[in-house]
Amino acid sequence: MAAQKDFYDAIVIGAGIQGCFTAYHLAKHRKRVLLLEQFFLLHSRGSSHGQSRIIRMAYPEEFYTRMMAECYQIWAQLEHEAGTQLYRKTGLLLLGMKENPELKIIQATLSRHRVEHQCLPSEKLKQRFPNIRLARGEVGLLDKSGGILYANKALRALQDAIRQLGGIVHDGEKVMEIKPGLPVVVKTTSRSYQAKSLIITAGPWTNRLLRPLGVELPLKTLRINVCYWREKVPGSYGVSQAFPCFLGFGLAPHHIYGMPSGEYPGLMKVSYHHGNNADPEERDCPAAFSDIQDVRILSCFVRDHLPDLEPEPAIMEHCMYTNTPDEHFILDRHPKYDNIVIGAGFSGHGFKLSPVVGKILYELSMKLTPSYDLTPFRISRFPSLGKAHL
């Protein structure tokens, strides 16, 4: 047996937002938890860094809208505990053609869950947001609960809370080997640890940890261009002007999203919800032709819809998505080792849902009945299970 100080109720691998919330829930329930991160915190190599993310109730899938109700509560609780603002309500404007089926489904879902929202036909939309230029037939749907999460501040608040609750956070410590069993053994670049359960929330590195355990999940790692565009008149798309976050449906091959200016003075974040295949170790390689194509799509959107922005990006950063084929999460136990739990495939929309994702992963690791129906998130929905050789 390892020394008692190296034995835990649970070890969480990966200190992005999902791993942090998992460790937070474990520590809240007085479990002895170790959170391991291969890079030094706060780093920018994964999917959770940066200053902002959109939060919304608006989803075509009802199961996400249902989960988001509790997410808002937990975000508010963390904000209260941290004593710092983590959420700013701006509203979320969904843009699309009047006949867009996804917009209609979202509107029905918001109505069913009694989420405050407003339908904006073209004329009303022009009056409300005159600095958005519309094409013929475009309409808006305003989710009034939508807004901005301050991502880096949220990560820092969670890591502080985990430590205050008695959890252990080790960064700059890469996992080299996992030995399944009871207890499960995790060997890192520094030492070995043992635990009753293991939760893997390693983002783009998930399959590297799972392959030696007999599973390769159908995950695709994408490098995303995060673009910032200069306002012709500073503040014209700012929060102070009551400009909302927005999400464009069907206005390009993939969704386009944006947030009011604020992260960088005089710059507005407008990005493409799509990227190009990339190895996570090569995230910062020079732009490929496909990256340039994506930026061209954004430039056309900015020129046509946001005339008070310069139509070329002023700053371009990178982020990683880890996508499943259906863009829904994987929240499940390993098919063979039921004390190893996997949270993966957050597909560029998982940040806002992380409070409930962390709760579910905590429940799975402690063999508790999950608070939500996990049918949409089971590994078994992928018939081939990647390349399982159990």
N, C-alpha and C positions, 0 to 999 in steps of 0.2 A: 504493500500500500504506500501511496505517496504520503508525504507529510500532510497533516490535517489542513495546514494553510493552503495547500494546493489541491484540496478536494472541495467540490462545489455542488450545489443542487443543480445548477445549470451553467453551461458555458455558451456564450453567444459569439459567433464569428462574424465580424463585419460591423463597424460602428457608423454606418450610414443611418439615415433617419429610421428605417425599419428595425435595425438592430438596436438602436438606442431606445426606441419605445418598447421593444421586447424586454430589454434589461431593466428599464424603468418599471414596467409592470411586475416583473419578478422581484425587484427590490422593494416595491410597494407592498408586496405580499410577504415580505420578510424572508425571501429565499436568498441563499448565499449564491451570488451571481458574479461571473467574470465575463467582461466584455473585451474581446480581442480585436485589434485593428492593425493591419499590416503597415499602414503609413502613419506618420506623425500627425496628430490632430491639431488644428482643423486643416485638412488637405483638400485639394481640388481634383483628385484623380478619379473619383467615382461619379455618383449620380445625385448626391444630396447637397453638394456645395452651392455657393452662390448666394446672392442677397435675397432673392424672392421666388415664390411659387404662387400660382393661382389656387384659391380655394373656392369650391362651389358645391351647391346641392344639385345643380343641373347635370343630369346624366340620362342617357336613354335606357340604361339598365337599372331597373328598380332596386336591385340588391345593393348597388353602390349608394343610391340616394338614401336608402334605409340605414346603411352604415354611417353615412355622413352626419346624420342627426346626432349620433353619439360622439363622432369625431369633433364636432364643434364644441361640445361640452368639455371634452378632455383638453382640447386646445386652450379653452378659457381657463380651465383648472391649472394647466401648466403655466399659463401667463400670470395667473394670480400667485402661484408658488414662486415663480422667478422674479416677480415684481418688475417685469419689463414687457413692453408691448411686442406681441408676436403676430398679431393679426390686425389688418386695417380693412374696414369695410368700404368697398368702392362700388359694389355691384359688378355683375358680370354680364356683358352684352353678347348674346349669341347672334351672329349675323349669317344670313343665308337667303336663298330664294324662297319665295312664299310657299312653293310646293315641296320644299325639302322635307322628306319623310322623317329624318332624324330630329329636326326642329319640332315637328308635330308630336313625335313620341315624347320628347323632353317636356314639352308644354303639358301634355297629359299627365306625365309622371309628377311634375311640380304641382299640378292641380290636385292630384290624388293625395299627395303628402302635405297639402296645405302650406306649401312654401310660397312666400310672397313673391310675386312676379308680375311682369307687365308685358303685354304684346304691343309692339310698336310697328304699325304699318309705315310704309315709306315716308309719308308726309310728316307723321309724328316723329319719326326717327331723325329726319332732317332738322326739324325744329329743336329737338332735344340735344342733338350732337351735330351742330353745323359743320364741324371740322372733319366729319366723315363724309366722303363722297360716295354715293351709292350708284350701283348699276340699276338699270330698269328691272323691277320685280324683286329687289332685295328688301327684306324686312328684318326686324329685330325682335329678340325675346330677352328681357332683362330679368336675370335672377338677382333679386335685391340682396340676398345673403352673401353673394360672391365678394371676393376681395383678394387681398395679398397676404401671404404668410412670409414672415422674415426668416428665411431658411437658415442662414448661418447662426443667427441669434437663437433660433429654436434648437439647433444642434448643441450649441454651447449650454443653453439652459437645461437640456436633458442630461448632458454629461455631468453637469454640476449636481443635478438632482440625484442621479444614480449614485454618485459618490456620497452625497449627504445622507442618502438612505442606506448606506453601508455596502453598496456594490463596489466592485473593483474594476477599473478601466486600465488596460494595458495597451498603449499604442506603440507603433514602431516595432511590432512583434508579429512576424509572419508565421502562419500555420504551415508546417512542413508535412505533417502526417496525422491522420485520424485513425485510431484503432477502435472499431466498434466493439460493443460488449457492455456489460454492466459491472463496473462503471465503464464509460467511454473514455478513452485516453486521447488527449490532444497534445501533440508535440509541436513546439514552435522553435523559432531561431534562438530562443532563450532557455526554455526548460519544458518539462512535461506537466500536464494538469490532468486531473480526473474529475468526472462529474456523473451525476445520475442521468442527466440528459444534455443533449447538444442541440443548439439551434443555429442553422446556417443561413445567414442573411448577407451573402458576400457579393451581391450584384453581378457585375460582369465576370467575376472569378468563381461563380457558383459551380460550374461544371468541372473546373480544375480540382475542386475539392471532392466532388461527387464521383468522378470517374473511377478512382481507386475503390470506391464503395459500391461499384457495380451498376451505377445509373448515369446516363447522360440525358439530361432533359432537353426538349426541343426549344432551346433558347437562342436568340439571335442578338448579338451585341452590336449596337449602332453608335456611331459618333455623330453628335448633333451640333450644328452651328447655332450658337446663341448670339443673336445680332442686336446691336443697339444703333439707333438712327437719330441723327441730330435734328432738333426742332429748329425751324426757320426763325421762330420767335420763341425764346426760352419760356417754358411753362405752359405753352398752348395746349399740350396734351398731359398736363400735370394733374395730380390729385387735387390741388388747390382749385383747379377749374372744374372739379367734379367729373373728370373723365374716368370712365370705368375700365376695368380689365375687359378684354374681348376675346372671342373665339369664333373663327370663321368656318362655317360648314359648307363644303361643296364649292368653295370659291377658288380652289386649287386642287391638284390631285390628293393632297393631304391637308389636314387642318392647319390653319395659321392662327397664332395666338399673340396677344400683346398685353402690356401693362402700362399704366400711366408712368410718365417720367418721374424719376426720383432716385434710382440707384446711382446713376451718374448724372450730374447736373446738366440739364439741357438735352438729355438723350432718352429716347423711349425704346423699351425692349419690345421687339416684334420678331418672332421666330417661327420656324417651320416645324411642325410636329412630325418630323420624319428625319431620317439620317441615312448613313451609309455604313456598310459592314466594316467593322474595325476590331482589331485586337486591342483589348484594354491597355496592354503595355505600350501600344503605339499610338495612343490617343492624340499626341501632340505632333504627329508627322505633318508635313506640308499638305495643303488642301489638294484633294483629288479633283478630277474633272466633275464627278458627280456632286461634290461640295459646291463647286462653282455654279452648276445648274440649279441647285437648291437656292442659292443666294439670288440668282436671276429671277426665280419665281417670286421670292420675297420682294425684290426690287420692283417688279411689275405691280405687285399688290400694294406696296407703299405708294407708288406713283399714282395708281388708280383710285385708292381708297383713303389715303392719309396725305392730302396735298400739302399740309403744313410741315411735313418732314422732308429732309433731303433724301433722294431716292437711292443713295448708296450707303452701306453701313459704315458707321464711324469706328465701331469696335466689334470684333468678332471673337467670342470665346468658345470653348468646347465643353460638352457634357456627354455622358454615356447613358444610353437607354439599354435595358436588357429586356427584350420583347419575347413573349410567347406568340404562337401562331394566331390565337384569337384575341390577344392583347388583354387578357384577364390574368390575374395573379395565380401563382402556385402557392398554396398554403396547405401543407400536408405533412404526414410522416413519411419517412423513408419506407419503401415497400417491404423491406426485409427487417430493418432495425427500427423498432417502434419508439426507441428513445432518442432517435435522431429526427429532428423536425426541419423542414425546408420552407423558407419564405423567399420567393424569387419571381422574376418576370414582371416587374412593376411598370414596365412599358411606358414610362414617361408621364404617368398620371397617378403614381402611388404616394407622393409626398403628403398630400392633404389627408389621405386615408390611413396614414401610418399610426395614429393613436389606436385605432381599432385593429389594424393588422398586428401591432405589437401585443394587444390584448389576446387576440386569437392564437398567436404563436406561443404566448405564455400558457394559455389554456391547454394547447396540444402537448406542450412539453411536460406539463404537470398531470397529464391524463385526465383533465377535467372535460365536462361536456362543453363544446364550443358554444359561444353566445349567438352565433349566426349559422345559417345553413351554408355548409362549405362545398356543396355540390358544384358550383361554378369554378371552384379553385382546386379540385382534386387532380392529382397526377393522372388518374385513370381515364380522364377525358381524352387523353392522347393515346389512341389505340396502340401505337408501336412503343410507347414509353421511351422515346428516343432510341438508345441502344442498350437497353437493360440486359444485363447478363447475370441475373441473380442466381 
